Amino acid sequence: MAHGNWTHAMPDDPLGSVAYVNARLLDPATGLDAMGGVLTEGEKIVAVGPNITREGASLADTIVDCRGQCLAPGLIDIRVQIREPGEEHKGTLESEGRAATAGGVTTYVCLPNTTPVIAEVSEVEFVARRARLLGLSKVYPYGAVTKDLKGVEIAEIGTLAGAGAVAFTDGEKAIADAQVMRRALSYASTFGLLIVQHPEEPGLAAGGVMNEGEIATRLGLPGLPSAAETILVERDLRLLALTGGRLHFAHVSCAEALDAIRKAKAAGLRVTCDTAPPYFALNETSVGDYRTFAKLSPPLRGERDREAVVAALADGTIDVIASDHAPQDEDSKRLPFAQAANGGVGLETLLSVSLELYHNGHLPLLEVVGKLTRAPSELMNLPAGKLSPGEAADIVIFDPDRAWKVDADQLASKSKNSPFDGRPVQGMVIRTVIDGRTVYAVEN
Amino acid sequence: MADPPVTAAFPHRHLLGIEGLSPDEITILLDASDAYVELNRQAEKKRDALRGRTVINLFFESSTRTRTSFELAGKRLSADVINMSVGTSSVNKGESLIDTAMTLNAMHPDVLVVRHGESGAVTLLSEKVNCAVINAGDGSHEHPTQALLDALTIRRRLGRLEGLTIAICGDVLHSRVARSNLLLLTTMGARVRVIGPRTLLPADVERYGVEVFHDMKAGLEGCDIVMMLRLQMERMQGNFIPSIREYFQFFGLDYDKLAAAKEDALIMHPGPSNRGVEIDSEVADDFSRSVIREQVEMGVAVRMACLDLLGRNTEELGSRNL
């Protein structure tokens, strides 16, 4: 939500030293939760701790008074769709980069489902180069697991990893064929690479447009049972046991799938998962009278499933929170429900909605921030997510209590399809710093 | 006969479904319909209620019966009636829906009667126009005038709805008629049963407050009304039943299964019926039991009442801004 302004911070801008003082420091990587400050020199963090104060850092070129607000590593969002190249009318690296910085996200990983698909070295390099030139959030691409996301032949994942792809997924498509999935897991494990699955059994999901149950029945809409998710999770866990390797499930949304993952983790399988804010903050009733902004993939589930997602975040079964940012233009959403596109924008509401977990007493503040920084960094081995000397000066400063109301029309994202439109939230991004440069700030 | 008596006002701008209507509101519509039944049986059927008003029948899905019924209803009330059939074959079905709505809205119609193949499409359209909208069937969601005409048929035959045992049989999953009837009949205090194979009953259908059966004879036991549904092959994505032959064997209405119901139980069908699929020809044509033709007659009266009552509400809108 754009309450502030963006600065075009470019790589050539001269950078001195900046002291961020009078902050509540939150660094899940070290367990730090204390008052203090951060000193940056150029693009790097040089000191962190209680002795970075207005007096102690008086030699810094600039002093930023955080007024007791929270200072954390910039957020890392591992599931973002950009639409560039191919569908720039829905979103571009620039427009979604602005959305990201307004949401405190300094690093994100984008899905390969662009046109063309990110399945070639040139496309991996295109995304990385474009993002670097914009000087907004840092962008890492996923590579496709299968050629053209068709689910048939494995893409050149070793080469793509060398070019910079941090993990592999077929995006919004499940790798449906068990043999292809087995080989993908097996082959990826050769290089120690991570496969990210969209867990939905396509045959069972076919035709379904919202969660199966009483509400779908009353609206006369074809239902999509949560069993479609559970079946694919359970199948893939067996394939993982067969092959070894590393597997991550994206946007897990239902109780039974989470139970299966919980058991697999206990049994020692190298499996992780994430969920997105809609799955712990909303349920199927949000569809209401055919609200297409609430049409997501997977669909919003029942209240029992939502509660299970919250519980799995609290007990650590769910490792990461990702926005699942999916821009769709008005023409794709202003349609009868079954014909409307899936997905919602989420970069700008990621932190605020996640903070509900803290405000409602489900998770400590440091753990909520950890699922948005430390956990995704470790999962994808990204050079981000820590407040330590020598790290890139990627920082978010936020007020955990400041209230605002989501207004889709005011979003920075090019597309306005937020499932949280109209929702009162608590917690606002005040300043976003990337490589030592303030790229977004709210005037205090 | 004088003009139908001025009944109580209907407190809604649109008629998008039965959902949300109170028993009193349903009764207002049925009482007004009753008066129009008598009018329609006279030689002189024309009334002035909608003189100067424009009714547009906007059908995105093919229909003969419902469209004709609405057209007659509008003309008998002296409205200017225009029929528009919009093909749904174009790629951007939804876009043409909104575009068409905005275009028609600019022509100041008073009532739009809309049918569309997608659930929720009529609700979406109603948000974009200034006039009254009547849902003439949207996807598998609702078909309120059908439920009203069914209720009117039953009420005129048996004098009430409350306390009757009514079975709705067959393809409930794909049926908007079934959903509107479930809502209307349970709201009015009838005891409703649904009967069908599990593949053709929607998830959690018992949450409507109905009893669920998978055996025709067990479900029809003691019923006052047997309401058959059309097997909607055109809406089926994939294989819900193995064959027509097997479907008829277990769920088609014939005299053998009908014997389980009350001796004088009435048979209803929203039409057009698939003879030999969900209903035996002999049963459908049995004048002592089947009220299928009466349903069609009630349809015109119900639509006259709906147009009349919603048309009265548009009077108060004054000059409508676009």
Interface residues (C-beta under 8 A of the other chain):
Chain A: A206 G207 E212 G213 E214 A216 T217 R218 L219 G220 L221 P222 G223 D289 Y290 D331 R334 L335 P336 F337 A338 Q339 A340
Chain B: E19 N92 K93 G94 E95 L97 I98 H116 E118 S119 G120 A121 T123 L124 D138 G139 S140 H141 E142 R176 R179 P202 A203 D204 V205 R207 Q237 G238
